Amino acid sequence: MNTTSISTPPTNIALSPRIRLLSIGLSLVTVMSVTRLWTGFDNLTSSGTIGAALRLTVPIMLAGLAGLWAERVGILNIGIEGMMILGTWFGAFGAWKYGPWIGFLFAIFGGALGGLIHAVATIRFNIDQVISGVVMNLLAFFGVRYLSELVFVGQPQGGISQSPPQSSAIPKVDVPFLAGGPVGSSSTPDALGWLEERGWFLIADLAGMTRGLMSGLSLASLIALLLIPLSAWVLWRTSFGLRLRSSGEAPEAAESLGVNVIRVRYVGLLISGGFAGLGGGFLSIISSSYYRQGQTAGRGFIGLATMIFGNWRPSGILGGAAVFGYSEGIKLVAGGSITGLFLFIFFVSALVGLISLLRRQMRRGTTGIGMSVIALIAYLTVDEVPESLTQSLPYVITLIVLATASQRLRPPAKAGVPYRPGGAH
């Protein structure tokens, strides 16, 4: 007797990463829109906030990419902060003497020089990678101060802690018709600005956030953002990227297949330093028009945190950097009047907590519920946030997001592990 089996389609359909990411993004914007209408806190999704967030995101993102390229070849780069410091000084010097675009080349050179020093110390002399990174930070800080005394002291508006202003600036553009940018000598409508001013639910928020990315856009920011897909393509779609990643995952196996692990690690750290230097140059050339001591303000370490949050992936690094950039941007735009942000944090934390509890993720769920309670109490009792607390807000929000990240972290297997040629034999 023949039996016919009837196959039933699976009932659980897993969403693709892109669809899931789009769903999360739309959910966050919806919560933002509800919060804005409830509290009148228009800066939550305003074009001014998003524009400021973009400018503040780029240096953190570049620092995160610096950490990514270093750890993918198996080297811990605690010296990103120092390489960024070198980038701020060399970038400002180049922009002062030759213009901003040449300044960026100088910044990349300065950061790569720091990467080379770190590479020689850790690869050639096998110095502990953490110690080498700390020394790199100290060397950069005191080194650029000495260089400033030699070069900037006595120059107009220059000094031991500040460079003269750059000779020119990189132009900023507004997209025609969408953000009111001109076409030739003719002006065009600002369609997104008009929609933002209407204040309609969700539509005004999407318009404001989109306009923030299209108004006052620096070409340097656009080029920097393109480094995210470029890094992903090089690392995961090219033979060079395969050799580089194998040097951080299984260097002995890579060597047995003919990969020159030492050379690849040198190249990886040079690229890492170049990214860090570019981030420093962005601070001294785009965020301001000169070098100033302390300009990096710990962004190299925040970049390392975003690398971990992003699970050693370029797209994840961009997301982590955007969290910091947004919180910093809203602080700059709104000042101490950010109590509406507490209500937004309440909604998001409560939603994350409830979903986690339903999935039996008890630790993350209780953390989310606890954060939502704290945020609600702050919203109901605080009228204006003191300036001292406002200054620390971006760091607090970034740490909270990193601490509650749900992904399973998987660093490169041999990151931080010393390697000697011939280890495969």
Residue, then its C-alpha position, 0 to 999 in steps of 0.5 A: m500500500n502506498t502512502t502519500s506524505i503531505s509536507t506542511p510549510p514551516t509556520n515560523i518564517a525568519l525575517s531577513p536581517r534587512i527586513r528586521l533592521l527596517s522594522i526596528g528602525l520604523s518602530l524607533v521612529t514611531v516611538m520618537s514621533v509619539t514622544r514628540l507629540w506627547t511632550g512637544f520635544d521637537n528636537l528629538t527628530s529635528s533636522g538640526t539634531i540629526g545634522a549635528a549627530l552625523r558630524l559627531t558620528v563620523p569620528i567615532m565611526l572611524a575610530g571603530l573601524a580602526g579597531l576593527w582592522a587591527e583586531r581582524v589581524g589579531i592585534l589589540n589597538i588600545g592606542i587608537e586615541g593616540m593615533m587620533i591625536l596625531g591625526t588632529w595635529f597633522g591634519a590641522f597642520g596640513a589644512w593650515k599650510y595647504g588646505p583641508w583636502i591635503g590636511f586629510l592626507f596629512a592626518i592619515f599619514g600621522g595616524a598611520l605613523g602611530g600604527l607603524i610604531h604600535a606594529v613595530a612594538t607589538i610584532r617586531f619586539n613582542i611588547d604586550q599589546v595593551i602596554s604598547g597602546v597605552v604608551m602610544n597614547l602618552l607618546a602622542f599626547f606629549g609628542v604633539r605638544y612638543l611639535s606645537e611648541l616648535v611649529f605653532v608658537g609665535q604664529p597668528q592665533g597659534g600656541i602650544s595647545q592650539s594651531p592657527p586656523q586652516s586657510s579654507a574650508i570644505p564646502k557643504v551642500d544642500v540637496p536641491f528640491l529636498a533640502g532647498g539646495p540651489v541649482g546653479s544660481s536658482s533656488t529650489p524648494d525645501a520640500l523636506g523642511w516644509l514637511e518637517e514644519r507641519g508637525w504631522f505624526l511620523i511624516a514630519d519626523l521622517a522628513g526632519m531626520t532625512r533633511g538632517l542628512m541632506s542639509g549642510l552635508s560635508l563632502a568629507s562626511l559622505i566620503a567617510l560614510l562610504l568607508i563602511p561598505l568599502s571596509a565590508w567589501v574588502l574584508w569579506r569579499t576579497s582575497f586580501g580580506l580573507r588573508l587579513r581575517s585569517s591572520g586574526e582567526a588562525p595565523e598558524a593555519a594561514e601561514s601553512l597556506g602561504v600567507n605572510v602573517i607578519r606582513v599582513r599584520y603590519v599592513g592591517l595596523l597601518i590601515s588601522g592607524g590611517f583610519a584613526g588619523l582620519g577620524g582625528g583629522f575630521l575633528s580638527i578640519i570639519s568639526s572645527s577649523y584648527y587643532r586644539q589640545g584634548q580635541t579627541a576627548g576619549r573618542g578613541f576609547i568610545g570607538l573601541a566600545t562601538m567596535i565591540f557593540g558592532n560585533w567586529r562588523p562595519s555595519g554594527i560599528l556604524g550603529g554604535a557610533a550613531v548612538f553616541g553621535y545622536s545623544e551628543g547631537i541632541k545635547l548640543v541642540a537642546g541643552g538642558s531641556i531634554t526631559g522629553l528624552f527620558l520619556f523616549i527612553f522609558f518607552v524603548s526600555a519598557l518595550v525591550g524589557l517586555i519582549s525580552l521577558l516574553r522570550r525568557q531572557m530574564r536578565r535583559g528583560t529585568t534590566g530593561i524594565g528597571m531602566s524604564v522605571i528610572a526613566l519614568i521617574a526622571y521624566l515626572t520629577v526633573d524639569e531641567v537637567p543640570e549642565s554637568l549631567t548633560q555633558s555626561l549624557p552621551y557617554v551614559i547612553t552609550l554605556i547603557v546601550l552597549a551593556t544591554a546589547s543582545q547579540r552574541l559577541r564573537p571577537p577574532a579568535k587570536a586577537g591579542v595573542p602574540y604570534r611568532p613566524g613558524g608557529a605552524h611547524 
